[in-house]
Amino acid sequence: MEAVKFYRGCKILLLTWLLIGVSLLSFGTEHLRVDAMKANRGYGEPAQSNLFRKAKSYTPIQPLVDEVPPHGVLLLEEGDYAGPLLINKPMTISGLDAKSTIYIADEDGTIVVQSDDVELSNLHIVDERKQPQAAAIRAEGYSKTKLAELTVLTRATAIELIDVEQSKLENNQIEWNGEVYSKVTDRGNGIYVYNSNELVIENNTIKAMYDGVYVENSTALGIKGNKVTDSRYGFHMMYAYQVDIVENEGNGNVTGLMIMTSEHVNLQHNKLSGHQANANASAILIYDVLDAQLYGNEILNNRIGITVERSEGAELSHNELRNNFVALQLQRADSVVVEQNEFIGNVSNVWDDGSSKPDIRHNYWDTLQGLDIDGDGFSELPYKSSPFFLSLIERRPSFQLLFGTTGIDFIEEMYRGDSHSWLSDSAPSMGVAVSSGILVGGKLQWGMLLSWLPLTVIAIYLIRIMRRYEQ
């Protein structure tokens, strides 16, 4: 009986402690829930969220411009400014440092020039529009516009000049500001020029745009010292006249220089490399052009170095064509002169498809087996460019794997019986004029001569010793 009472007492005590524990747990949970509710009602520190960030504070730039008299100067201090910006009087707007930034937040927030004698310099322009149509900076129908030292990050065309005269774009940096995975065809041009004359486009850097510099229906342009990378066409000329394209650089575009339906184009000392990622990649493409001068250009590591198609009066001289798949491609071209160029390390040097017979002379070919009898620096044996391998891989692209093999060389030699129809250089150069070759203009380099002199003396000395022993 005592044992039963003891058991019941323990059971009652255990149930009592369980009830106390459940009550304490419920109180703690309720307390935490209340604390959480208080935190959500603003009594505690709220969780960080991008949705509640404070928007940037931009200073409208238009009122500042309106206060400046004609031909005045507006110096922008470091800070963030908001478009739109309409410049309808002669004036200069310049940032005091590179941190003077103008933001373009909507389609109406662009920079528009509607006056002669306008200069923008040393500004940072950021295009924040999602799917813009208008260019970030636009000038139409005026003259003497100068855009210098600008950094333009854009989701559309950066600079657009239409019906503009005597203007200058120099030392600007232009770059695509949209998604990196966007198609090139969805992007705008770096610099777009239409129906404009007497422009200077100099020392600009353009990256990842549609066309770096696109020119249409324009005359008397100087395009010098610019660099375009990772775009469709680096420099694209359509219906252009009297254009000088000098000392520019293109790398990794689909085509470096595209010249179409134009006249009197001068291409000098440009460097074009790495145009090979696309089936249509080419360093320079001349199409439907009258009078193109290509002088002193470096054409390196491209799928096709230079293409001259359906054009007349193209002259190529002193160009370096090195390590290209096809160095020079001629297609139905007339009156072409190829003189004193260097063809080194190319898979195919020259390929012709139906052109009138070009004038090819005095070029250096690294595969030449020449003989200079009279010492004038030019071989009496001609150089002939075989079209066999290129014709073969056009029909069977997989045969590219056989390039340089003994079998291909053997078959090519058999094919040489028809070499009278091949393009040929009747007096090829025996030396490289620009690179570190043995001959320059047909004369021995003094450095090479001095290096040979000790060997010659040693050889003569050994010959005399051998003769003494023979006696």
Helices and strands as residue ranges (DSSP letters): H 2-40, G 50-52, E 59-60, H 62-66, E 72-76, E 79-82, E 85-87, E 91-95, E 100-104, E 111-113, E 118-121, E 124-127, E 137-140, E 145-148, E 151-154, E 159-162, E 165-170, E 173-176, G 184-186, E 191-194, E 197-202, E 205-207, E 211-224, E 227-229, E 233-246, E 249-251, E 255-260, E 263-268, E 271-273, E 282-287, E 290-295, E 298-300, E 304-309, E 312-317, E 320-322, E 326-331, E 337-339, E 342-344, E 348-353, E 359-361, E 364-365, E 383-385, H 388-395, G 397-402, H 406-415, G 416-421, E 423-425, E 439-440, E 443-444, H 446-470
